[in-house]
Amino acid sequence: MVEKKISFIHAADLHLDSPFNGLSNLNETVFQEVRQSTFVALDNLVAAAIDKKVDFVLLVGDLFDNERQSLKAQIKLRNAFQALERHHIDVYVSYGNHDFIKGNSYPIVYPENVHVFPDEQVRSFTYQKNSQALAAIYGFSYENRAVTNKKTAEYHIVDSTIPFHIAMLHGSIESNTEHDTYAPFQLGELTRKHFDYWALGHIHKRQVLAENPYVIYPGNIQGRNRKETGEKGCYLVEISASNQQVEFIPLQAIQYNHVTIDVTNCDSIHSLEPLIKNKLTELDTVVPQLIDLALQSNDRNLINWKNDNLVEDIIEIVNESLLFQQNWLYIYRVTILDNTAIEPNRLKGEHFIGELSNRLEEVSINDYLSELFQHKEARKYMDALAEDEEEQVKEEAFQLLIHQLLKE
């Protein structure tokens, strides 16, 4: 007797047609590739599903970046579903907090291989193969932007004669303080239930929370900012009565990467360019890379070069040299880690620099940036600064002022 088994791809958080705010200063060619990256990652997902000959694909929330889904994103997704239909691959879709159902004024009709969870009630679909019920897939969609109540109690096995039971849940662990907490759950609540696999969504960092049964966040399929570094993709899952296997498949079209280079030994600005270029070309790149570069030094030359805008010129030269290779590299952000920086606490006192240090602790840079972020055009291209970014701006401003004052 042939052992029953299923195979599927588990993906989430596609965020199709993300605007990639804050990157509009990129080279125009690079920016257009970045804007297309979520769609390329979607194409890669479809290609993986076809290549692996999976039975179905699970998409666990936030397929779109917001509730006002662009026509382009809707048509691209429909075309992807049609490609899967031609290979007899079913798709199970739940909507999340970014693409909640009631926010979409112009919903699109998908092909018959697509099964959408219609509301916030946990429901199930039955996957059939060769006219035999093989798997029950459970889930719900967000009707509004937030689902704050616990949903785990609503997951129940509907028919024990069906061999496999797969649960889809777009939400977060109750104790998670790094993200907005939606559809909160405790890990034990999931593992105690008799499901063969928990397909999670909402958290963009890839995580295997448990293995028996598997409880997995696949992360998003394409990084969208400097905090979403490394490979992004989906999981290939194969389940039989006697075995479970999972395999991560990278899908990203462009990869965010953080690189730190010690430039202490650069005795002139001219030696900075080949050092940066050589370090970056050593990277193992299978796709184009957006580089968040940190330069650190034990010598004050670096901060002086930065203040004279020479570092900016060097980065432009490096970008021009690395942009036209097959898997291009592009430095989109530079941070100076100045090991000669002066600690504000060392300068406390009655003198002017001490007053400047005290003022640094009290001031909020939002008071100075609020007008910019409220500007009708500017706010289209800017994200609000995170707390660590605010502190970085304050620190860089302080060091700039101190170095200029001490130099005088």
C-alpha positions in Angstrom: 0.0 0.0 0.0 1.4 3.4 -1.0 2.0 5.7 1.9 -0.1 8.9 1.8 1.8 12.1 1.6 1.5 15.8 0.7 3.9 18.5 -0.3 3.3 22.2 -0.2 5.0 25.6 -0.1 4.4 27.8 2.9 4.9 31.6 2.2 3.7 34.7 3.9 4.0 38.5 3.9 4.6 39.0 0.1 3.8 42.8 0.5 3.5 43.1 -3.3 4.1 46.6 -4.7 5.8 47.9 -1.6 6.7 51.6 -2.1 10.2 51.2 -0.5 9.9 54.6 1.2 13.2 56.2 2.1 15.1 54.8 -0.9 14.2 57.3 -3.6 17.7 58.7 -3.5 19.0 55.5 -5.1 20.3 55.5 -8.7 17.2 55.4 -10.9 18.0 52.0 -12.5 18.6 50.5 -9.1 15.4 52.0 -7.6 13.3 50.6 -10.4 14.8 47.1 -9.8 14.0 47.6 -6.1 10.4 48.6 -6.8 10.0 45.4 -9.0 11.7 43.1 -6.4 8.5 41.9 -4.7 7.1 40.9 -8.1 10.3 39.1 -9.0 10.2 37.2 -5.7 6.6 36.2 -6.5 7.7 34.9 -9.9 10.4 32.9 -8.1 7.9 31.5 -5.7 5.7 30.3 -8.6 8.8 28.8 -10.3 9.7 26.9 -7.1 6.2 25.5 -6.7 6.2 24.2 -10.3 9.7 22.9 -10.1 9.0 21.0 -6.9 5.7 19.7 -8.2 3.9 20.6 -4.9 0.3 19.8 -4.3 -0.6 23.3 -3.1 0.7 26.7 -1.9 -0.2 28.4 1.4 -0.1 32.3 1.5 -0.6 33.4 5.1 -1.5 37.0 5.1 -0.2 40.4 3.9 -0.1 39.4 0.2 -0.4 43.1 -0.5 1.4 46.0 1.2 -1.9 47.8 2.1 -5.6 47.6 1.8 -5.8 49.8 -1.2 -4.3 47.2 -3.5 -2.8 48.6 -6.7 -4.3 47.2 -9.9 -0.7 46.2 -10.9 -0.3 44.1 -7.8 -3.7 42.4 -8.2 -3.1 41.5 -11.8 0.4 40.2 -11.1 -0.9 38.0 -8.3 -3.8 36.7 -10.5 -1.3 35.9 -13.3 0.8 34.0 -10.8 -2.3 32.0 -9.6 -3.1 31.2 -13.3 0.4 29.9 -13.8 -0.1 27.6 -10.8 -3.5 26.5 -12.1 -2.0 25.3 -15.4 0.2 23.0 -13.3 -2.8 21.8 -11.2 -1.4 23.4 -8.0 -4.0 24.8 -5.6 -3.6 27.9 -3.5 -5.0 28.7 -0.1 -5.1 32.4 0.9 -5.7 34.3 4.1 -5.5 38.1 4.3 -3.7 39.9 7.2 -3.5 43.2 8.9 -2.0 45.0 5.8 -4.5 43.7 3.2 -7.6 43.3 5.3 -10.8 42.5 3.4 -12.9 45.5 4.2 -10.2 47.9 3.1 -10.2 46.6 -0.5 -12.7 48.6 -2.6 -12.0 46.7 -5.9 -11.5 43.0 -5.2 -10.3 40.9 -8.1 -11.7 37.4 -9.1 -9.1 34.7 -8.9 -9.0 31.4 -10.9 -10.8 28.3 -9.5 -7.6 26.8 -8.0 -7.5 29.6 -5.4 -9.3 29.2 -2.1 -9.7 32.4 0.0 -10.7 32.4 3.7 -13.6 34.8 3.5 -13.8 36.3 7.1 -12.5 36.2 10.6 -14.2 32.9 11.5 -11.8 30.0 11.5 -12.9 27.8 8.6 -11.5 24.9 6.6 -11.0 23.8 3.0 -10.5 20.2 2.0 -7.7 19.4 -0.5 -8.5 16.5 -2.7 -6.1 14.5 -4.9 -7.3 11.8 -7.3 -10.8 12.3 -5.8 -9.6 11.5 -2.3 -9.7 13.9 0.6 -6.0 14.2 1.6 -5.7 17.4 3.7 -7.8 19.9 5.6 -6.5 23.5 5.6 -7.7 25.8 8.3 -7.5 29.6 8.7 -9.2 33.0 8.7 -8.8 36.4 7.1 -8.6 39.8 8.7 -11.8 41.7 8.0 -10.5 44.9 9.6 -6.9 46.2 10.2 -6.5 44.5 13.6 -7.5 41.2 15.1 -6.6 41.5 18.8 -8.5 38.6 20.2 -7.1 35.1 20.5 -8.0 32.8 17.7 -6.4 29.5 18.7 -9.4 28.2 20.5 -11.3 28.3 17.3 -9.0 25.7 15.6 -10.6 22.2 15.8 -10.1 19.1 13.6 -13.2 18.9 11.4 -12.9 15.3 10.1 -10.5 12.8 11.7 -10.7 10.6 8.6 -8.8 13.2 6.6 -5.1 12.2 6.8 -3.4 15.6 7.3 -4.4 18.8 9.0 -2.7 22.1 8.3 -3.4 25.4 10.2 -2.7 28.9 8.8 -2.4 31.7 11.3 -1.4 35.3 10.7 -0.5 36.5 14.2 2.2 36.8 16.9 3.2 35.3 20.2 1.7 37.1 23.1 5.1 38.0 24.6 6.5 39.5 21.4 7.2 43.2 22.0 9.1 43.9 18.8 5.9 44.0 16.6 2.3 44.9 16.8 0.5 42.0 18.5 -2.3 40.6 16.4 -4.2 37.4 16.9 -2.0 36.6 19.9 -1.1 33.1 20.8 1.1 31.0 23.1 3.3 28.4 21.5 2.0 25.7 23.8 -1.5 26.4 22.6 -0.5 25.4 19.1 1.7 22.4 19.8 -1.0 20.8 22.1 -3.5 20.7 19.2 -3.5 17.8 16.9 -2.4 19.6 13.7 0.4 18.3 11.5 1.8 21.8 10.7 1.2 25.4 11.7 1.8 27.8 8.9 2.4 31.3 10.5 2.6 34.8 9.0 3.1 38.4 10.2 6.7 38.2 11.5 9.2 39.0 8.8 12.1 37.1 10.4 12.3 33.5 9.5 11.8 31.3 12.6 11.2 27.6 13.4 9.3 27.9 16.7 8.8 24.1 17.1 9.4 20.9 15.3 6.8 18.4 16.6 4.6 19.6 15.0 6.4 22.2 13.0 5.4 25.7 13.8 7.1 28.1 11.3 7.3 31.7 10.3 8.8 31.7 6.8 9.5 35.5 7.0 8.7 37.7 4.0 9.7 36.8 0.5 11.6 40.0 -0.2 13.5 42.3 2.3 12.1 45.8 2.2 14.4 47.8 4.5 17.8 47.7 6.3 16.4 45.6 9.2 15.3 42.8 6.9 18.8 41.5 5.9 19.8 38.1 4.5 18.0 35.5 2.5 14.2 35.8 2.3 11.8 33.1 0.9 9.5 30.3 1.7 9.4 26.7 3.1 9.0 23.5 1.1 7.1 21.1 3.3 6.7 17.3 2.8 4.5 15.4 5.2 3.6 11.7 5.4 2.3 9.5 8.1 5.8 8.5 9.1 7.9 11.6 8.3 8.0 15.4 8.0 10.6 17.4 6.1 11.0 21.1 5.7 13.4 23.0 3.5 14.0 26.7 3.2 14.0 28.1 -0.4 15.4 31.6 -1.0 13.2 33.8 -3.3 14.5 37.3 -2.9 15.3 39.3 -6.0 17.5 41.8 -4.1 19.2 41.2 -0.7 19.9 43.8 2.0 23.2 43.3 3.7 25.1 45.0 6.5 28.8 45.4 6.1 31.3 46.9 8.6 34.8 47.9 7.4 37.7 49.0 9.6 39.5 51.8 7.8 41.9 52.8 10.6 44.9 52.0 8.3 43.8 54.3 5.6 46.2 57.2 5.9 44.7 59.2 3.0 41.3 59.6 1.5 42.5 58.0 -1.7 43.2 54.7 0.0 39.6 54.5 1.2 38.1 53.7 -2.2 40.1 50.5 -3.1 39.7 49.2 0.4 35.9 49.5 0.4 35.6 48.2 -3.2 37.8 45.1 -2.4 35.9 44.3 0.7 32.5 44.4 -1.0 33.7 42.4 -4.0 34.6 39.6 -1.6 30.9 39.1 -0.7 29.3 35.9 -1.9 26.5 37.4 -4.0 23.8 35.3 -5.9 21.5 38.3 -6.2 22.1 42.1 -6.3 22.8 43.6 -2.9 21.8 46.8 -1.2 24.6 47.6 1.3 24.2 49.3 4.6 27.9 50.2 5.2 29.5 51.1 8.5 33.0 52.5 8.4 34.9 52.4 11.7 38.3 53.9 12.6 40.6 54.6 15.5 41.9 57.7 13.7 40.2 61.1 13.5 40.9 61.2 9.8 37.6 59.4 9.1 35.4 62.0 10.9 37.3 64.8 9.2 36.8 63.3 5.8 33.1 62.9 6.6 32.8 66.5 7.7 34.5 67.6 4.4 32.0 65.5 2.4 34.9 63.4 1.0 33.4 60.1 2.2 30.3 60.9 0.2 32.4 61.3 -2.9 34.2 58.0 -2.3 30.9 56.1 -1.9 29.6 57.6 -5.2 32.8 56.4 -7.0 32.5 52.9 -5.5 28.8 52.7 -6.4 29.6 53.6 -10.0 32.2 50.9 -10.3 30.1 48.1 -8.8 26.7 49.0 -10.4 27.2 47.4 -13.8 28.2 43.9 -12.9 25.7 41.0 -13.1 24.8 41.0 -9.4 25.3 44.6 -8.7 26.3 46.1 -5.3 25.0 49.4 -4.2 25.8 51.3 -1.0 22.6 53.0 0.0 23.5 54.0 3.5 26.7 54.9 5.3 27.3 55.0 9.1 30.5 56.3 10.6 31.6 54.4 13.7 34.1 56.9 15.1 36.2 55.2 17.8 37.6 58.6 18.7 34.2 60.0 19.4 33.9 62.0 22.6 31.5 60.8 25.3 29.1 63.6 26.2 29.5 62.7 29.9 33.1 63.6 29.8 32.2 67.2 28.9 29.6 67.9 31.6 30.3 71.2 33.3 29.6 75.0 33.2 31.4 75.7 30.0 29.8 76.0 26.6 30.5 72.4 25.5 29.0 71.1 28.7 25.8 73.1 28.0 25.7 71.6 24.5 26.0 68.1 26.0 23.2 68.8 28.4 21.0 70.2 25.6 21.6 67.1 23.6 20.0 64.9 26.2 16.9 67.2 26.5 16.1 67.9 22.9 13.9 65.9 20.6 14.8 66.0 17.0 11.2 65.4 16.1 10.6 69.1 17.0 12.9 70.0 14.1 11.7 67.4 11.7 7.9 67.5 12.2 7.5 70.2 9.5 9.4 68.1 7.0 7.4 64.9 7.8 4.1 66.9 7.5 5.1 68.3 4.1 2.6 66.9 1.5 5.2 65.8 -1.0 8.1 64.9 1.3 6.1 62.5 3.5 5.4 60.3 0.4 9.1 59.3 0.3 10.0 59.3 4.0 9.4 56.9 6.9 9.2 58.1 10.4 12.5 57.7 12.2 12.8 54.8 14.6 14.1 55.5 18.1 17.6 54.2 17.4 17.7 56.3 14.2 16.8 59.4 16.2 19.6 58.7 18.6 22.0 58.2 15.8 21.1 61.6 14.2 21.6 63.3 17.6 24.9 61.6 18.2 26.3 62.4 14.7 25.2 66.1 15.1 26.9 66.3 18.5 30.2 64.7 17.2 30.2 67.1 14.2 29.8 70.1 16.5 32.4 68.9 19.0 35.0 68.1 16.4 34.6 71.5 14.7 34.7 73.3 18.1 37.9 71.5 19.2 39.5 72.0 15.8 39.0 75.7 16.2 
